[in-house]
């Protein structure tokens, strides 16, 4: 599959995550696709993938996933992305703080021969997320100063 088509498909999936409109998902993501994250959870299939979007959208007002750079080689893509939002709802047991969330992360994506996403491994700094949501003690925040994965930090 041509690199530009892969990039377009990845951007379309990001748009689906941003809007919650999953029209055409079956064209872009394999039926049994997996999504794994450094947070320790895994989803499989279209319905669980849609629920993943709800996890973020329910926790963060104006949740946005923005692919910044997409690198492709054969059936593998690496995506550097930025995710942002305002923590206005419960997220993974953390009560709303109204804090802004702004973080970089990386996806390693495997595609099938038709260009459908079959595996997404999501890597991002969980501690940075917790620091931004005031979910860690002040001492931990002080230890992480200068180590931020926030854009421009």
KEDREN-922181 format. One record per residue (C-alpha): y, x, z; residue number from 1. Coordinates in Angstrom, 2 decimals. Layout:
SITE         y         x         z   seq
SITE         Y         X         Z   NUM
...
//
This chain:
SITE         y         x         z   seq
SITE      0.00      0.00      0.00     1
SITE      3.43      1.32     -0.91     2
SITE      5.47      2.67      1.98     3
SITE      8.41      0.29      1.29     4
SITE      6.10     -2.75      1.47     5
SITE      4.76     -1.56      4.82     6
SITE      8.31     -1.13      6.11     7
SITE      9.28     -4.60      4.89     8
SITE      6.22     -6.15      6.56     9
SITE      6.99     -4.41      9.86    10
SITE     10.60     -5.61      9.73    11
SITE      9.38     -9.18      9.01    12
SITE      7.10     -9.05     12.07    13
SITE     10.05     -7.81     14.17    14
SITE     12.11    -10.75     12.87    15
SITE      9.31    -13.10     13.97    16
SITE      9.42    -11.58     17.45    17
SITE     13.19    -12.07     17.55    18
SITE     13.26    -15.66     16.30    19
SITE      9.93    -17.06     17.45    20
SITE      9.33    -18.36     13.92    21
SITE      5.85    -17.12     13.03    22
SITE      5.72    -18.69      9.56    23
SITE      3.74    -16.27      7.39    24
SITE      2.20    -14.38     10.33    25
SITE     -1.26    -14.59      8.74    26
SITE      0.11    -12.77      5.67    27
SITE      1.32     -9.83      7.78    28
SITE     -1.02     -9.53     10.77    29
SITE     -4.83     -9.58     10.66    30
SITE     -6.43    -12.56     12.43    31
SITE     -8.12    -10.33     15.03    32
SITE     -5.28     -7.80     15.34    33
SITE     -4.79     -6.11     18.71    34
SITE     -1.57     -5.28     20.52    35
SITE     -1.89     -2.74     23.34    36
SITE      0.83     -1.47     25.60    37
SITE      1.44      1.20     28.19    38
SITE      2.02     -1.69     30.63    39
SITE     -1.75     -2.07     30.56    40
SITE     -2.22     -5.34     28.79    41
SITE     -3.83     -6.14     25.48    42
SITE     -3.61     -9.16     23.22    43
SITE     -5.90    -10.04     20.36    44
SITE     -5.35    -12.53     17.57    45
SITE     -2.43    -14.60     16.35    46
SITE     -2.14    -16.98     19.31    47
SITE     -2.02    -14.22     21.91    48
SITE      0.47    -12.33     19.72    49
SITE      2.75    -15.39     19.78    50
SITE      2.39    -15.59     23.57    51
SITE      3.57    -11.98     23.80    52
SITE      6.84    -13.05     22.22    53
SITE      7.16    -15.77     24.87    54
SITE      6.71    -13.20     27.64    55
SITE      9.82    -11.33     26.44    56
SITE     11.85    -14.35     25.30    57
SITE     11.28    -16.17     28.60    58
SITE     12.29    -13.10     30.61    59
SITE     15.22    -11.93     28.51    60
SITE     17.99    -14.03     27.03    61
SITE     18.94    -12.76     23.57    62
SITE     15.79    -10.63     23.40    63
SITE     15.97     -8.42     20.34    64
SITE     13.49     -5.99     18.86    65
SITE     15.11     -3.69     16.31    66
SITE     13.11     -1.18     14.25    67
SITE     15.34      1.90     13.91    68
SITE     13.02      4.27     12.02    69
SITE      9.72      3.62     10.29    70
SITE      7.49      6.50      9.21    71
SITE      4.37      5.84      7.15    72
SITE      1.36      7.92      6.16    73
SITE     -1.58      6.20      4.53    74
SITE     -2.60      3.22      6.69    75
SITE     -0.58      4.34      9.72    76
SITE      3.02      3.65     10.59    77
SITE      5.11      4.92     13.49    78
SITE      8.09      2.79     14.45    79
SITE     10.91      3.93     16.70    80
SITE     12.51      0.75     17.99    81
SITE     15.19     -0.49     20.34    82
SITE     14.69     -3.56     22.51    83
SITE     17.51     -5.32     24.29    84
SITE     18.23     -8.47     26.24    85
SITE     19.61     -9.87     29.48    86
SITE     17.10    -10.40     32.28    87
SITE     17.67    -14.13     32.93    88
SITE     14.08    -15.27     33.56    89
SITE     11.01    -14.07     35.40    90
SITE      9.39    -11.09     33.69    91
SITE      6.02     -9.84     34.87    92
SITE      6.68    -11.11     38.38    93
SITE     10.23     -9.73     38.57    94
SITE     12.77    -12.41     39.40    95
SITE     15.88    -12.60     37.16    96
SITE     18.57    -10.00     37.84    97
SITE     20.99    -10.78     34.97    98
SITE     20.90     -7.05     34.21    99
SITE     21.19     -5.84     30.64   100
SITE     18.09     -4.17     29.21   101
SITE     18.49     -1.56     26.49   102
SITE     15.57      0.73     25.77   103
SITE     13.91      2.78     23.07   104
SITE     10.18      2.74     22.41   105
SITE      7.58      3.64     19.83   106
SITE      4.81      1.69     18.10   107
SITE      1.84      3.35     16.44   108
SITE      0.55      0.80     13.95   109
SITE     -2.69      0.80     11.99   110
SITE     -2.84     -1.32      8.84   111
SITE     -5.75     -2.50      6.73   112
SITE     -6.01     -1.83      2.98   113
SITE     -4.07     -5.04      2.29   114
SITE     -1.16     -3.87      4.45   115
SITE     -1.83     -6.23      7.35   116
SITE     -1.22     -4.93     10.85   117
SITE     -4.58     -4.55     12.63   118
SITE     -3.58     -2.55     15.73   119
SITE     -0.25     -1.97     17.46   120
SITE     -0.06      0.54     20.29   121
SITE      3.28      0.12     22.06   122
SITE      4.63      3.10     24.00   123
SITE      7.71      2.84     26.16   124
SITE      8.91      4.08     29.52   125
SITE      7.91      1.44     32.07   126
SITE      9.83      3.17     34.84   127
SITE     13.02      2.97     32.79   128
SITE     12.44     -0.76     32.37   129
SITE     11.97     -1.19     36.14   130
SITE     15.07      0.91     36.88   131
SITE     17.18     -1.24     34.56   132
SITE     15.87     -4.39     36.27   133
SITE     16.62     -3.03     39.77   134
SITE     12.90     -3.28     40.55   135
SITE     12.59      0.18     42.12   136
SITE     14.06      1.67     45.32   137
SITE     17.44      3.41     45.08   138
SITE     15.77      6.79     45.74   139
SITE     13.67      6.36     42.60   140
SITE     16.75      5.45     40.57   141
SITE     18.46      8.63     41.71   142
SITE     15.41     10.71     40.72   143
SITE     15.46      9.26     37.20   144
SITE     19.16      9.79     36.48   145
SITE     19.54     11.75     33.27   146
SITE     16.01     10.92     32.11   147
SITE     16.91      7.61     30.49   148
SITE     15.39      6.34     27.24   149
SITE     18.40      4.09     26.70   150
SITE     20.18      4.75     23.44   151
SITE     23.15      7.02     24.03   152
SITE     22.26      7.69     27.67   153
//
